[in-house]
Amino acid sequence: MRIVIFGATGPTGRHLIDQAIAAGHHVTAVGRRPDALPPRPRLTVVTGDVLDPGTAERAVAGADAVLSSLGTPLTRQLVSVYSHSAANIVAAMHRHGVKRLLAVSSSVMDPAWRPTGETFFNTVMDPLFNRRMGRTVHDDMRRMEALVRDSDLDWTLVRPSGLFDHPAVTRYTTETDVADGLFTARPDLAASMVAQLDDERFVRRAMAVVTTEVRPSIIGLIWREAVRK
């Protein structure tokens, strides 16, 4: 299968490239820094910015599926990267007749997401970081989800919980809309997306992904993923 990965030079995008190629797919990786992706078999690099409609057009032509792992750190400033990129990707897919789309969103999109046993997170960290500090990011994620849902594509909105780095795929679970878990390892997120290239269970649905085997520190995660960035 020929797949396109937007956000390919990001921390999740790199796992997507590795896992997709290992699974035998041909990958077109889209990024603004092509030097960050060493040449290898079955990898084509398209240099550009997905916020430019022309980049999406060039990348999507001839593809069988599109994976988007685009993201931005939490900020109080106005955010439009999710909705703007989704509009360009969806338009390009329509024009080129490409149907399968998997786009990374967040568990925060489901108001029922309250991980069991995570009192400190649910009462302190979630209201502070997700609902307040990250409000503009999540508002734009909602706009992205609406754009994707309104398309006639075979879409899946992929909703990880708190993302963290890990060297390899571990045990994880997937559920429709929301899953009971606080963390998602980036290799597990990538694995769940690559697996959906050959699985129709979550077509036109949101797929929540949570890691069940390993767990980072909440404070360390907030520092690395929100404050330091």
Rosetta blueprint (number, residue, H / E / L):
1 M L
2 R E
3 I E
4 V E
5 I E
6 F E
7 G L
8 A L
9 T L
10 G L
11 P H
12 T H
13 G H
14 R H
15 H H
16 L H
17 I H
18 D H
19 Q H
20 A H
21 I H
22 A H
23 A L
24 G L
25 H L
26 H E
27 V E
28 T E
29 A E
30 V E
31 G E
32 R L
33 R L
34 P H
35 D H
36 A H
37 L L
38 P L
39 P L
40 R L
41 P L
42 R L
43 L E
44 T E
45 V E
46 V E
47 T E
48 G L
49 D L
50 V L
51 L L
52 D L
53 P H
54 G H
55 T H
56 A H
57 E H
58 R H
59 A H
60 V H
61 A L
62 G L
63 A L
64 D L
65 A E
66 V E
67 L E
68 S E
69 S L
70 L L
71 G L
72 T L
73 P L
74 L L
75 T L
76 R L
77 Q L
78 L L
79 V L
80 S L
81 V H
82 Y H
83 S H
84 H H
85 S H
86 A H
87 A H
88 N H
89 I H
90 V H
91 A H
92 A H
93 M H
94 H H
95 R H
96 H H
97 G L
98 V L
99 K L
100 R E
101 L E
102 L E
103 A E
104 V E
105 S L
106 S L
107 S H
108 V H
109 M H
110 D L
111 P L
112 A L
113 W L
114 R L
115 P L
116 T L
117 G L
118 E L
119 T H
120 F H
121 F H
122 N H
123 T H
124 V H
125 M H
126 D H
127 P H
128 L H
129 F H
130 N H
131 R H
132 R H
133 M H
134 G L
135 R H
136 T H
137 V H
138 H H
139 D H
140 D H
141 M H
142 R H
143 R H
144 M H
145 E H
146 A H
147 L H
148 V H
149 R H
150 D H
151 S L
152 D L
153 L L
154 D E
155 W E
156 T E
157 L E
158 V E
159 R E
160 P E
161 S L
162 G E
163 L E
164 F E
165 D L
166 H L
167 P L
168 A L
169 V L
170 T L
171 R L
172 Y E
173 T E
174 T E
175 E E
176 T E
177 D L
178 V L
179 A L
180 D L
181 G L
182 L L
183 F E
184 T E
185 A E
186 R H
187 P H
188 D H
189 L H
190 A H
191 A H
192 S H
193 M H
194 V H
195 A H
196 Q H
197 L H
198 D H
199 D L
200 E L
201 R L
202 F L
203 V L
204 R L
205 R E
206 A E
207 M E
208 A E
209 V E
210 V E
211 T E
212 T L
213 E L
214 V L
215 R L
216 P L
217 S L
218 I H
219 I H
220 G H
221 L H
222 I H
223 W H
224 R H
225 E H
226 A H
227 V H
228 R L
229 K L
